[in-house]
Amino acid sequence: MVLVALVVGVTAVVYPEQSGCTAHASLAVPSTTDVPATTSAETPHPAAPRTAETPAPDLSAAVARAVEVGGGVDLGLAVVDLDTGAAAGHNADTPFRSASLSKLLVAVDMLTSGELPEADRQRLERALSLSDDNAMNALWTLHDGMGAIDRVAAQAGMTNTHAPQDASQWGDVEVSANDFAKLYQYVLTELPDAERDFIVNALSTASPTAADGFDQAYGLLAPGVGGYAKQGWMWYLPADFYLHSAGVVGGRFAVAVLSIQTGVGERAAKDRLTGITSTLLGGLTNQPG
């Protein structure tokens, strides 16, 4: 029996056999429920403004509460306090297929590799803000996406990040939650101002609806969070739904929440991820999740 992987938020350039699974591009998988413009789960709290009086949060306790809310979901979670360098996580070094999180890796590589044509800068902005798969397809091919993954991983110290075995499947880039938190640290502290600002501005203008019509307003992009993030989503049939949210909240916390949710509908998966991030951020700001 051949299992078919239907990928949304990830677009392949070609479709070879891959470990018994064939990855098809831009095939919309009907959700078991309607997808509203915003999530219905509880809205996460924004991070508190940074002041000398703001106490350092208990990151480990916040992570533990978030994991409990996840109810046993296959979850990788990492949080870094960008003020203090403190970090905590759960399965934080476990690799997950990246889905559209790989777009940020390619963006970092492109922006640090020299002058870009205006057309490619526009594609890159769409890839980050609208999670545009067509834009990513072009950039992956034109700018050595396979090599980009290894170059950025080496620069940012991302030890569990690897290019996919199949060069056409950029959604199969392997990343861990720890590595993605490190990537945000690298963007904010190591990139030149212009390149850093390009990435932050593009992620900050992410629309609630992606280029393929997918609702991005979940997790760290749920209403009221007050940060910016890259979202990722991908179906691997018969039952696995990869759903990720990774970004920076309140200018202080780099957060990566990666999940594989099995046998659940799209709405339920998004609500669960938003509940996890809500609880985590509530703990980081000493508010109830």
Secondary structure, 3 states (H helix, E strand, C coil): CCEEEECCCCCCCCCCEECCEEEECCCCCCCCCCCCCCCCCCCCCCCCCCCCCCCCCCHHHHHHHHHHHHCCCEEEEEEEECCCCCEEEECCCCCEECHHHHHHHHHHHHHCCCCCCHHHHHHHHHHHHCCCHHHHHHHHHHCCHHHHHHHHHHHHCCCCCECCCCCCCHHHCEECHHHHHHHHHHHHHHCCHHHHHHHHHHHHCCCCECCCCCECCCHHHCCCCCEEEEEEEEEECCCEEEEEEEEEECCCEEEEEEEEEECCCHHHHHHHHHHHHHHHHHHHCCCCC
